[in-house]
Structure formats: structure tokens, C-alpha cells
Amino acid sequence: MFDVSFPVAFASGLVSFFAPCVVPLLPAYVGYVTGVSLQDLKTYGIGRYRTKLFVSSIFYILGFSIIFVILGTAAAGVGQALRQYDDIIRIVGGALIFILGLNFAGFLPLPVLSSEHKLQLPAWVNHLGYGRAFLIGIVFATAWTPCVGAVLGAILSLAAVSGTATTGASLLFVYSLGISIPFMIVSLTLAQAPKYLSVVSRHIGTISKVAGILLAILGLLLLTDTYRFVNAWLFQMAFSLGYQIQ
């Protein structure tokens, strides 16, 4: 069977990566994570740093992915423990996703999601090699960047109503993939990143509004208990196109 939650989670990861408050800082942030600056690349070329960029990115991705999967497992675990209140969990989760979607679209400002919580890494972290990137990934997942919290909160709400801890963990893993793939692309093309990211920046307002509206619609589908029919509709469409579920 199809589950539309997973493509939603992946798309939400992409949206989190290209959030309005993130895109302008991406080249500098990727440089901070990997320890390779744009000036380094201009001076010595990509060849000298390709391995460092790749391995550092992998450790960073592992850091935040582990935390996100733990959060997804916990959210689904809470939902499973309160399974006798299925309808209440669905309604509350749907309402929360609806509100967070409106916030991300810019229609409903929520100051609590606009505040940034910073964790200062101690000096000794700089001597950990690739372990430094891993710890930065953990910090990223625990100290939410402003305007990313709304999307992550929506996916955690979806995990809470998903039914099982395994599904919740899988949703957050797919969400992490949505962040990881573009991060790796930017990392490995860091020298050219400012040029093509400027194109994204010009349309970031539209991207945010569309993504937020889609999240709000998702929340309404949960609120009205019509979300489950979307999966059935996708299954029927695939079946009509000739796909068979063995």
C-alpha cells in the first residue's frame, strides 16, 4: 500500500533546508560544518578538499539524523501509548499541523518558533576531526533554526498519529533524507553554491507560502479524518495504471 506521509516527510525536509532563514547563510554554514571556506576553495581548488567535504558532510548528516529519528520514535511512542484516544490525537495533531503550516506560510506569526536557541560548542570540539561535524549535526537537531521548527513540528505531529514507533522513526528518517541530499549537493559544489542559491533566494517567499499552505491542507485532512482516503486514492490510481501489489 502507498503512504503519502513519506513523500510529505521528504518534501518537508527539502523545505526545511531551503527555508527563508537558512538559504542566505548556506555557503557560510556549510563551510563552518566542513571546515572548508569559500576562500580555501578559491585559493587551492576543490580537489584538495573533496574528501574532507564529503566525509564531514556524512558525519554531520549522521548527527542530526540520529536525533531526528529518536524524536520521531518518541513522538510515535507517545501516540501509541495513548492509542485509546485516537480521535483526540488525530484532531490535536491535525490542528497543530494546520497552525504550523500557516506560520510557515507567514500568515500566522508565532514568536516562539521565530526565536533561535544557540548552543556554544566548547573549544576542544575543534580537535575532534570529523567528530566535530557529527556534534554540529546534533546541535542543529536540538537547537532548531528559526522557521525550521514549524516544519519539523508538523512532521513530529504526523509521526505521533502514525500508529507505530517504527513508522514514526521512518518518517523522521525520510525527513532527514530531505535535508541530507541538498546539503550534500551544496557541500560538494560549495565553490559554485552562491550563484545557484541566489536563484532560490529570489523565489524563497513563494516557496515558503506554497509549502506552508500544503502543510495547512495536510492538517485539515487530518482534522476532518479524510487523510486516510488520500492513500486509498493513490493506491487506486496506481492500480488503474497497471501496477500490481503482490
Sequence and secondary structure as in RCSB ss.txt:
>XXXX:A:sequence
MFDVSFPVAFASGLVSFFAPCVVPLLPAYVGYVTGVSLQDLKTYGIGRYRTKLFVSSIFYILGFSIIFVILGTAA
AGVGQALRQYDDIIRIVGGALIFILGLNFAGFLPLPVLSSEHKLQLPAWVNHLGYGRAFLIGIVFATAWTPCVGA
VLGAILSLAAVSGTATTGASLLFVYSLGISIPFMIVSLTLAQAPKYLSVVSRHIGTISKVAGILLAILGLLLLTD
TYRFVNAWLFQMAFSLGYQIQ
>XXXX:A:secstr
   THHHHHHHHHHHHHT TTTGGGHHHHHHHHHT  HHHHHHH GGGTHHHHHHHHHHHHHHHHHHHHHHHHHH
HHHHHHTGGGHHHHHHHHHHHHHHHHHHHHTSS  HHHH        GGGGGSTHHHHHHHHHHHHHS  TTTHH
HHHHHHHHHHTSSSHHHHHHHHHHHHHHHHHHHHHHHHTTTTHHHHHHHHHHTHHHHHHHHHHHHHHHHHHHHTT
 HHHHHHHHHHHHHHTT    
